Amino acid sequence: MSWPLHGNVAIPYGSHNDPQFKTPVYRNGIYISSEQDPSVKAVYDGKVVFADVFKGLGQVVILSHGMGYHTVYANLSTIFAKVGDIVKARTTIGNAGTSSLLNAVGIYFEIRYKGKPINPTQWLKRDT
């Protein structure tokens, strides 16, 4: 799958020390920071099942890809997708917001299988 945003992983998946609070934390997804285009794109074909504010994550879009797979795009400044929309891979679903955690433009991104988080970096590939 292609990356949802042109950028780099600023905070990785899994266990690590929180850069702001210097305490051990576990992240169910990754934070991607971007200095380029803020457009956030669907990583795979899917259906929008959530497009609204979600406590603790800001503006969020969740796509269902079938067979128990979902992707979560959080910290959006703008949402373009609506619940019920069918989107193709690489369709712009929103714009990245400015994260106080990163002090930069970026998004929080998760891949879930049957409700359980999986490491997104194992699924994402860089465009060539």
N, C-alpha and C positions, 0 to 999 in steps of 0.2 A: 504494500500500500504506500501511496505517496504521503508525505508529511502534510499536516493540516495547515501549516504556517511556515514560511521561509524563516528559518532561525536556527537556534541551537538549544540544546537541553541545558537549562540554567539550574534546575533542581531535578535530580534523578528519581526514578521509581524505587520504592523499597525503603529500607532502613538507612538513615544517615543523620547527621547533626543538622538541626535547623540553623540556617545562616543568621537569622535575626535573633533568635532566643538562645542559641548555643545549647540546645537540649536534644536528646535523641527523639526522632519522630519516624513514623512510617507513612510514606506517601503511596496512595493507590494509583497514582498516575505520574505524569511528568509536567514540569513547567517549561514551556518553550518561549524563549525571549527572541524578539525580532527587532532589528534596526532598519528593516526594509519595509516591504509592503505589509500593511496590517490585515490584509484579507485572509479570512479563515475559511478553508475549503473542506468539504466532506472527503474523508479518506477512502470511502467505498460507497457504492450504491446503497441507498437505504430510505427509510421512512422516518419523518420527524415525529417523535412521540412526546417530546417536551421542548418548549421554547418559551422560557419565562425566567423570572428571577428565582434563584434557589438559595436559601439561607446559607451563608458561608462561602458560596461560590460565585455570587453575583449573577449576571445574565448568563444563562446556560442553554445550550441546544443538545438534546440527546437524540441520536439516530439509532433505529433498530435495523439491523442488517439481516435478520432472519437466523434461524438455527441457534438462537440463544445469544447471539453477538450484538453488543451495543457499543457505541462510541459516545463519549461525553466531552463537550467543548465548553469550557467555563472561562470566566473573566472576560466576557465579550463586552465591548463598548456599544455595539449595535447588533441586533439580530435581524437578519433578512428572511429567514425561514419561518414558516408557520406550521403548527401542529397539523398533521395530515399530509403535508407536502411529500412528494416522492422526489428524491434528489439523486443525481448521478454523481459518481466520483468526480472530484475536482470542481464541483459546483460551490460557489461562494455562499456560505450560510450566515456570515457575519463578519465583524471587524474585531480585532484584538483590542483589549483595553489596557490601561496602564495599571500595573500591579504594584501595590505598596510593598509587597513582599520582595519583588524583584527590583523595584524602583526603575522599571522599564516597561515598554510595551510587550505584551505577551499573553499567552493563554495557558490554562491548566487543561491537560488532555488525558483521558482514560480510555482503555479498551476493557470491556467486561464480557465474560462468557458465563452465561447462566447466573448472572448477578455477582460473580466473583471477579475481582480485578486481575488482569494479567499485564505483564511488562510490555508497554507499547513499543519500546525500542527494538524488540525482537520481531515486530511486524512491519515497522516502517522502513522504507528504503529511500535514499536520496534520488531525486530526479537526475537523469543523466543528460 
